[in-house]
Amino acid sequence: MKIGLLQYSPVWENKKDNKKKIINLLNQNKTKIDLLILPEMTLTGFSMKSKQLAEGIEGASFSFFKELAQTKQINIITGIIFSEGKSIFNTSVLIDKNGEVKSIYKKIHPFTFSTEDKNYSAGIKTKIAECGNWKIGLSVCYDLRFPELYRFYAKQKVELLTVIANWPVDRIEHWRHLLKARAIENQCYVAGVNRVGDTGKLKYNGYSSVFDPMGNELLSVENEEGIFTTEIKLEKVNKLRNELPFLDDIRLI
């Protein structure tokens, strides 16, 4: 499967301009992509204005990505501020190439340091998305610091873990090492997509990356906007897990 990581600098809390930027980047891309992955809170940046920016499943952000997936014939994982009932969630959403919303993961670990827990509800369930023959474990940014989440995914034998993020440069080495660790310990591919740019308070240098099941870095991009692609192979995951069946020995206590 060919995956594309869309790393860019979103215009702060401006959905309209960010839609234009994403379309332009896609129009410039000449490589066929099966799955496109975008950063956390894709169209707004990591905003705490949850009530003003949240949308239901029939909202404009969902409609935009559904139309984009169908028009470009690609599966998309994106971040949307999602309202459901009286709750608002920071989500990772899989939309298939037919424009159907297939999975919505609600971030389990709000980032209390930034008051995210005051502005967003915490999810309570893992979410495995299916894309072709692949099983994908969805997660968002701060989740990456909690390996227990990914162990649950590993026990269900997902082949790809995705982490969409707004992870600042001050702690970027944590991002890089934790992505690699999640790949090694769970014997699967890990794709982490981060933003770049400067919000005035925080700086971001991206380092969107893909690691294979042995922890080898297949792709890593710093301080560039664009769509960056690499190939991942299902048989590589299966082969490693058969030869080194470490996951069978996990004891979740």
LOZA-293219 format. One record per residue: residue number from 0; x, y negated, z of N, C-alpha, C in turn. Coordinates in steps of 0.001 Angstrom, whole numbers. Example, Ala and Ser with C-alpha at 12.3 -4.5 7.8 and 13.67 -1.06 7.14 Angstrom:
REM residues 2
 resi  n.east n.north    n.up ca.east ca.north   ca.up  c.east c.north    c.up
    0   13190    5690    7800   12300     4500    7800   13200    3300    7800
    1   12850    2250    7080   13670     1060    7140   12900     -30    7870
REM end
This chain:
REM residues 253
 resi  n.east n.north    n.up ca.east ca.north   ca.up  c.east c.north    c.up
    0     846    1186       0       0        0       0     886   -1243       0
    1     559   -2171    -868    1287    -3431    -916     593   -4431       5
    2    1345   -4919     998     766    -5912    1901    1429   -7263    1678
    3     639   -8315    1861    1143    -9671    1729     926  -10434    3020
    4    1965  -11105    3495    1870   -11926    4696    1795  -13386    4256
    5     692  -14052    4601     539   -15458    4234     975  -16315    5420
    6    2154  -16897    5275    2728   -17740    6323    2625  -19193    5856
    7    1958  -20020    6665    1820   -21418    6234    1654  -22337    7434
    8    1671  -23646    7142    1489   -24663    8164      78  -25232    8038
    9    -840  -24793    8888   -2220   -25275    8764   -2355  -26735    9184
   10   -3254  -27427    8514   -3606   -28779    8928   -4455  -28648   10185
   11   -4075  -29363   11246   -4684   -29171   12555   -6199  -29384   12520
   12   -6948  -28322   12854   -8410   -28362   13019   -9136  -28872   11775
   13   -8547  -28623   10610   -9137   -29113    9353   -9395  -27922    8424
   14  -10558  -27338    8548  -10876   -26132    7786  -10872  -26389    6285
   15  -11386  -27541    5880  -11491   -27851    4453  -10118  -27879    3787
   16   -9181  -28630    4364   -7850   -28722    3768   -7109  -27390    3822
   17   -7330  -26622    4876   -6648   -25336    4992   -7166  -24321    3979
   18   -8422  -24380    3669   -8955   -23520    2600   -8265  -23828    1280
   19   -8064  -25110    1004   -7384   -25505    -232   -5946  -24999    -252
   20   -5258  -25096     884   -3872   -24632     952   -3788  -23132     702
   21   -4707  -22383    1283   -4703   -20929    1112   -4982  -20552    -334
   22   -5942  -21202    -956   -6257   -20927   -2363   -5057  -21240   -3246
   23   -4383  -22348   -2982   -3207   -22709   -3771   -2098  -21673   -3639
   24   -1873  -21202   -2427    -839   -20184   -2222   -1200  -18886   -2942
   25   -2464  -18520   -2911   -2891   -17311   -3607   -2782  -17462   -5116
   26   -3098  -18630   -5619   -3003   -18866   -7063   -1559  -18846   -7551
   27    -624  -19200   -6658     787   -19185   -7020    1379  -17778   -6965
   28     723  -16902   -6237    1244   -15552   -6058    1031  -14711   -7321
   29    2079  -14049   -7777    2003   -13236   -8996    2073  -11737   -8706
   30    2187  -11386   -7442    2321    -9981   -7067     970   -9405   -6672
   31     656   -8216   -7185    -597    -7565   -6806    -530   -7146   -5343
   32   -1550   -7492   -4579   -1591    -7205   -3147   -2832   -6372   -2836
   33   -2652   -5361   -1994   -3801    -4572   -1534   -4406   -5172    -265
   34   -3538   -5667     631   -3990    -6214    1914   -3249   -7511    2189
   35   -4002   -8600    2374   -3436    -9900    2713   -3712  -10185    4183
   36   -2669  -10586    4937   -2800   -10857    6367   -2427  -12314    6621
   37   -3278  -13024    7360   -3084   -14443    7637   -2918  -14678    9134
   38   -2454  -15872    9557   -2180   -16121   10979   -3445  -16238   11839
   39   -3221  -16238   13130   -4266   -16444   14140   -4990  -17775   13906
   40   -6308  -17774   14165   -7121   -18984   13962   -6714  -19653   12654
   41   -6852  -18906   11592   -6274   -19233   10293   -6595  -20636    9804
   42   -7825  -21058    9961   -8259   -22321    9359   -8188  -23528   10286
   43   -7732  -23330   11528   -7771   -24434   12494   -6464  -24655   13239
   44   -5592  -23667   13296   -4520   -23678   14276   -5091  -23259   15620
   45   -4192  -23124   16611   -4578   -22577   17917   -5272  -23651   18754
   46   -6514  -23916   18413   -7274   -25003   19036   -8081  -24507   20232
   47   -8191  -25359   21238   -9040   -25072   22379  -10430  -25709   22238
   48  -10714  -26296   21080  -12043   -26864   20823  -12968  -25764   20302
   49  -13135  -24753   21115  -13851   -23561   20660  -15315  -23850   20334
   50  -15972  -24647   21149  -17403   -24908   20921  -17646  -25672   19626
   51  -16742  -26597   19316  -16896   -27387   18101  -16559  -26585   16843
   52  -15659  -25627   16956  -15125   -24948   15777  -15680  -23539   15557
   53  -16380  -23006   16547  -16860   -21620   16453  -17953  -21467   15396
   54  -18014  -20269   14813  -19018   -19944   13801  -19544  -18526   14026
   55  -20790  -18334   13626  -21352   -16994   13602  -20930  -16274   12338
   56  -21369  -15037   12224  -20932   -14206   11101  -21447  -14705    9753
   57  -22463  -15558    9783  -22969   -16156    8548  -22344  -17526    8291
   58  -21348  -17898    9079  -20735   -19222    8977  -19866  -19402    7750
   59  -19417  -20631    7565  -18667   -21012    6367  -17305  -20323    6263
   60  -16660  -20087    7403  -15347   -19426    7354  -15482  -17978    6885
   61  -16464  -17275    7430  -16719   -15909    6967  -17037  -15912    5473
   62  -17881  -16837    5057  -18268   -16910    3646  -17060  -17179    2751
   63  -16183  -18069    3209  -14982   -18389    2430  -14117  -17155    2212
   64  -13830  -16436    3276  -12951   -15276    3147  -13633  -14113    2428
   65  -14926  -13979    2574  -15657   -12940    1842  -15587  -13198     341
   66  -15798  -14444     -46  -15733   -14796   -1466  -14312  -14651   -2001
   67  -13330  -15054   -1185  -11928   -14942   -1580  -11537  -13480   -1805
   68  -11937  -12606    -878  -11621   -11191   -1006  -12229  -10589   -2274
   69  -13464  -10953   -2528  -14167   -10409   -3688  -13583  -10958   -4993
   70  -13318  -12256   -5024  -12785   -12886   -6235  -11398  -12363   -6577
   71  -10546  -12270   -5569   -9165   -11826   -5781   -9009  -10309   -5722
   72  -10077   -9617   -5325  -10058    -8156   -5191   -8937   -7690   -4268
   73   -8927   -8294   -3064   -7967    -7899   -2041   -8685   -7740    -701
   74   -8157   -6856     113   -8608    -6754    1492   -7893   -7842    2296
   75   -8591   -8428    3255   -8052    -9560    4003   -8201   -9332    5504
   76   -7128   -9609    6248   -7200    -9716    7706   -6919  -11174    8059
   77   -7860  -11807    8733   -7751   -13223    9031   -8237  -13519   10443
   78   -7921  -14704   10941   -8343   -15099   12279   -9449  -16129   12230
   79  -10565  -15850   12901  -11723   -16739   12899  -12196  -16963   14331
   80  -12533  -18209   14659  -13157   -18525   15942  -14627  -18141   15827
   81  -15026  -17102   16557  -16296   -16409   16316  -17242  -16583   17503
   82  -18433  -17044   17214  -19450   -17153   18262  -20444  -16009   18130
   83  -20746  -15399   19263  -21697   -14285   19302  -22511  -14426   20577
   84  -23793  -14706   20421  -24609   -14981   21595  -24110  -16237   22282
   85  -23852  -16134   23586  -23350   -17275   24338  -21829  -17264   24479
   86  -21183  -16320   23841  -19734   -16167   23979  -19009  -16593   22703
   87  -17754  -17032   22894  -16885   -17401   21779  -15600  -16599   21897
   88  -15162  -16032   20775  -13995   -15152   20784  -12958  -15604   19767
   89  -11703  -15360   20102  -10586   -15478   19174  -10460  -14105   18514
   90  -10661  -14033   17199  -10798   -12730   16563   -9804  -12483   15432
   91   -9637  -11210   15150   -8973   -10745   13936  -10017   -9968   13150
   92  -10244  -10370   11914  -11357    -9850   11115  -10824   -9191    9852
   93  -11295   -7976    9571  -10981    -7327    8292  -12175   -7441    7365
   94  -11933   -8024    6201  -12936    -8132    5145  -12415   -7354    3945
   95  -13203   -6427    3424  -12707    -5610    2322  -12843   -6328     981
   96  -12306   -5717     -63  -12252    -6376   -1372  -13617   -6535   -2023
   97  -14633   -5911   -1435  -15993    -6128   -1903  -16679   -7287   -1190
   98  -15930   -7928    -282  -16475    -9061     448  -17304   -8672    1647
   99  -17118   -7462    2167  -17872    -7011    3333  -17017   -7102    4596
  100  -17616   -7619    5661  -16931    -7656    6956  -16951   -6241    7535
  101  -15779   -5629    7649  -15695    -4237    8091  -15374   -4101    9573
  102  -14576   -5024   10122  -14183    -4929   11535  -13950   -6320   12105
  103  -14390   -6516   13354  -14092    -7748   14087  -13487   -7349   15424
  104  -12204   -7675   15598  -11533    -7435   16870  -11555   -8722   17684
  105  -11990   -8632   18928  -12039    -9787   19835  -10845   -9711   20780
  106  -10020  -10718   20744   -8762   -10738   21497   -8975  -10373   22958
  107   -8303   -9331   23384   -8488    -8807   24740   -7753   -9648   25783
  108   -6634  -10246   25391   -5805   -10983   26347   -5756  -12475   25999
  109   -6685  -13284   26483   -6573   -14731   26289   -5311  -15260   26976
  110   -4719  -16276   26377   -3453   -16836   26855   -3747  -17872   27939
  111   -3710  -17453   29198   -4104   -18330   30305   -3198  -19555   30422
  112   -1945  -19412   30021    -983   -20514   30114   -1447  -21739   29320
  113   -2241  -21491   28269   -2727   -22589   27425   -4200  -22897   27669
  114   -4797  -22316   28711   -6235   -22427   29058   -7141  -21732   28039
  115   -6586  -20824   27250   -7430   -20088   26317   -8529  -19328   27057
  116   -8204  -18829   28244   -9191   -18087   29032  -10362  -18953   29475
  117  -10160  -20275   29499  -11239   -21189   29880  -12139  -21526   28694
  118  -11637  -21307   27498  -12355   -21720   26287  -12825  -20561   25416
  119  -12331  -19368   25706  -12703   -18190   24929  -12974  -17020   25875
  120  -13930  -16201   25511  -14183   -14975   26260  -13172  -13909   25848
  121  -12901  -12993   26757  -11991   -11886   26461  -12766  -10726   25859
  122  -12204  -10133   24837  -12778    -8907   24307  -12530   -7755   25259
  123  -13254   -6670   25064  -13111    -5525   25969  -12862   -4213   25230
  124  -12740   -4277   23894  -12600    -3042   23121  -11481   -3156   22098
  125  -10771   -2033   21910   -9861    -1936   20775  -10711   -1866   19508
  126  -10069   -2095   18371  -10801    -2018   17111   -9881   -1466   16028
  127  -10263    -305   15524   -9524      298   14427  -10260       4   13126
  128   -9550    -662   12214  -10119     -984   10906   -9613      32    9886
  129  -10433     365    8926  -10031     1280    7871   -9874     513    6565
  130   -8754     759    5900   -8457      103    4627   -7893    1172    3691
  131   -8726    1662    2781   -8330     2811    1985   -8136    4005    2888
  132   -6977    4646    2807   -6671     5803    3659   -5980    5413    4962
  133   -5797    4109    5165   -5059     3633    6328   -5972    3335    7501
  134   -5493    3670    8691   -6134     3225    9931   -5270    2110   10526
  135   -5913     982   10805   -5184     -208   11226   -5669    -649   12602
  136   -4742    -825   13529   -5064    -1348   14854   -4918   -2859   14857
  137   -6008   -3561   15128   -6008    -5023   15083   -5642   -5611   16445
  138   -4903   -6741   16417   -4570    -7447   17652   -4253   -8895   17334
  139   -4158   -9711   18391   -3948   -11145   18211   -2893  -11659   19199
  140   -1821  -12200   18688    -819   -13014   19382    -434  -12473   20773
  141    -947  -13066   21838    -565   -12755   23212    -760  -11276   23549
  142   -1643  -10599   22833   -1802    -9151   23003    -464   -8426   22903
  143     441   -8969   22082    1702    -8295   21799    2527   -8029   23055
  144    2303   -8819   24100    3054    -8652   25347    2546   -7489   26201
  145    1489   -6850   25778     859    -5810   26598     863   -4482   25829
  146    1910   -3682   26016    2072    -2461   25222     974   -1436   25430
  147     249   -1546   26550    -817     -577   26816   -1866    -569   25700
  148   -2181   -1739   25178   -3160    -1831   24088   -2727    -985   22907
  149   -1466   -1083   22544    -955     -385   21364    -810    1111   21610
  150    -652    1492   22867    -630     2922   23198   -1987    3563   22925
  151   -3051    2831   23218   -4376     3360   22896   -4529    3535   21388
  152   -4019    2580   20625   -4055     2721   19173   -3222    3914   18719
  153   -2047    4076   19320   -1168     5177   18918   -1808    6534   19194
  154   -2514    6646   20329   -3179     7912   20646   -4273    8245   19635
  155   -4778    7199   18983   -5773     7419   17932   -5128    7483   16552
  156   -3785    7532   16548   -2970     7768   15363   -3174    6733   14249
  157   -3267    5458   14636   -3263     4425   13600   -1895    4421   12919
  158   -1879    4022   11648    -624     4006   10890     -33    2602   10738
  159    -859    1597   10977    -409      209   10862    -999    -606   12002
  160    -152   -1370   12677    -594    -2330   13682    -411   -3730   13103
  161   -1424   -4579   13237   -1300    -5956   12769   -1431   -6911   13947
  162    -581   -7934   13949    -590    -8961   14991    -642  -10313   14294
  163   -1762  -11014   14392   -1843   -12353   13818   -1604  -13352   14943
  164    -836  -14419   14661    -336   -15223   15778    -137  -16686   15431
  165     -80  -17489   16507     482   -18843   16529    1513  -18809   17649
  166    2723  -18348   17351    3748   -18063   18353    4868  -19088   18233
  167    5063  -19960   19221    5994   -21081   19079    7461  -20669   19059
  168    8276  -21559   18502    9692   -21287   18302   10433  -21067   19626
  169    9986  -21693   20702   10677   -21559   21992   10755  -20114   22471
  170    9768  -19311   22071    9732   -17914   22519    9774  -16948   21341
  171   10366  -17387   20230   10299   -16583   19005   11105  -15288   19102
  172   12148  -15273   19934   12905   -14024   20071   12064  -12947   20759
  173   11148  -13362   21617   10223   -12389   22224    9363  -11766   21129
  174    8831  -12617   20271    8005   -12156   19135    8751  -11118   18300
  175    9966  -11438   17929   10718   -10566   17032   11027   -9219   17676
  176   11444   -9253   18946   11805    -8005   19608   10576   -7160   19950
  177    9491   -7806   20328    8283    -7051   20687    7640   -6397   19472
  178    7660   -7064   18328    7141    -6441   17104    7917   -5158   16794
  179    9232   -5252   16877   10074    -4085   16591    9819   -2969   17599
  180    9697   -3345   18863    9443    -2338   19902    8120   -1623   19680
  181    7087   -2373   19315    5778    -1751   19082    5845    -741   17931
  182    6657   -1032   16922    6809      -95   15805    7516    1183   16253
  183    8604    1021   16994    9388     2180   17416    8591    3077   18358
  184    7986    2486   19385    7346     3306   20410    6063    3970   19921
  185    5452    3393   18872    4185     3954   18367    4328    4641   17018
  186    5554    4706   16507    5871     5426   15273    4940    5032   14128
  187    4840    3732   13912    3974     3245   12836    4533    1929   12308
  188    3946    1459   11221    4301      134   10714    3681    -936   11608
  189    4384   -2046   11730    3856    -3222   12415    4041   -4429   11507
  190    2956   -5153   11281    3009    -6395   10509    2575   -7541   11406
  191    3472   -8490   11625    3161    -9662   12426    3168  -10903   11558
  192    2089  -11672   11586    1989   -12874   10749    1825  -14096   11643
  193    2803  -14986   11553    2845   -16177   12376    2764  -17417   11485
  194    2483  -18551   12064    2427   -19803   11318    3767  -20528   11366
  195    3902  -21552   10534    5030   -22469   10613    4481  -23882   10799
  196    5376  -24847   11045    4944   -26239   11142    5060  -26805   12541
  197    4572  -28036   12696    4732   -28806   13924    3401  -29453   14268
  198    2888  -29184   15464    1613   -29776   15878    1807  -31082   16643
  199    3054  -31456   16882    3330   -32609   17728    3718  -32183   19128
  200    3086  -31127   19610    3413   -30575   20922    4266  -29316   20799
  201    3974  -28522   19793    4680   -27254   19614    5217  -27142   18192
  202    6343  -26443   18076    6924   -26171   16766    6865  -24670   16499
  203    6672  -24337   15234    6560   -22939   14829    7487  -22691   13646
  204    8230  -21597   13713    9123   -21271   12591    8787  -19937   11935
  205    7615  -19385   12274    7137   -18215   11554    7771  -16916   11996
  206    8761  -16477   11220    9331   -15141   11385    8246  -14072   11236
  207    7317  -14304   10301    6382   -13233    9946    7205  -12046    9459
  208    6849  -10861    9927    7729    -9707    9735    6950   -8417    9559
  209    7621   -7452    8928    7110    -6082    8856    8227   -5143    9281
  210    7898   -4223   10192    8831    -3185   10630    8261   -1822   10287
  211    9139    -906    9902    8677      448    9591    8651    1300   10860
  212    8192    2560   10780    8027     3377   11992    9319    3690   12744
  213   10463    3487   12093   11742     3676   12786   12283    2374   13361
  214   11550    1290   13162   11988        3   13661   12862    -778   12695
  215   12970    -291   11450   13739    -1019   10442   12946   -2222    9938
  216   13603   -3338    9810   12957    -4563    9346   12840   -4536    7826
  217   11615   -4535    7340   11377    -4529    5893   11237   -5937    5338
  218   10814   -6851    6194   10536    -8217    5749   10581   -9139    6951
  219   11177  -10304    6782   11180   -11315    7836   11432  -12667    7184
  220   10569  -13626    7458   10649   -14918    6774   10569  -16050    7796
  221   11576  -16923    7776   11635   -18043    8705   11425  -19359    7969
  222   10561  -20202    8540   10418   -21595    8102   10035  -21775    6635
  223    9312  -20845    6063    8855   -20989    4680    7346  -20788    4612
  224    6720  -21559    3736    5321   -21307    3415    5264  -20421    2171
  225    4318  -19515    2144    4167   -18671     972    3508  -17353    1311
  226    3408  -16494     310    2906   -15131     485    4080  -14201     220
  227    4414  -13402    1216    5593   -12550    1162    5139  -11091    1233
  228    5643  -10263     331    5084    -8928     154    6108   -7826     406
  229    5585   -6677     784    6395    -5471     896    5480   -4259     760
  230    6081   -3122     481    5334    -1874     311    5434   -1044    1581
  231    4318    -493    2025    4335      442    3142    3749    1769    2673
  232    4245    2866    3236    3901     4192    2727    3343    5073    3836
  233    2144    5546    3619    1462     6386    4606    2245    7660    4893
  234    2840    8249    3862    3565     9502    4040    4782    9334    4947
  235    5325    8130    5000    6477     7891    5877    6073    7997    7344
  236    4885    7488    7679    4375     7602    9050    4123    9063    9386
  237    3426    9758    8507    3069    11155    8754    4306   12038    8904
  238    5298   11804    8051    6524    12600    8089    7251   12419    9423
  239    7398   11175    9844    8100    10908   11103    7361   11517   12290
  240    6059   11369   12323    5281    11892   13449    5282   13412   13489
  241    5398   14048   12323    5490    15504   12302    6864   15984   12754
  242    7900   15261   12330    9266    15669   12677    9604   15351   14130
  243    9073   14224   14612    9334    13787   15990    7987   13498   16669
  244    7319   14538   17151    5941    14365   17658    5871   13762   19064
  245    6512   12608   19232    6579    11966   20547    5207   11534   21052
  246    4327   11152   20142    3029    10627   20567    2183   11678   21280
  247    2462   12927   20983    1692    14005   21626    2001   14101   23117
  248    3096   13505   23547    3526    13602   24940    3116   12395   25791
  249    2377   11447   25198    1949    10281   25971     985   10703   27060
  250    1215   10194   28264     291    10389   29390    -183    9023   29854
  251   -1393    8671   29502   -1934     7370   29904   -2552    7513   31284
  252   -1854    6996   32306   -2299     7200   33691   -2691    5866   34331
REM end
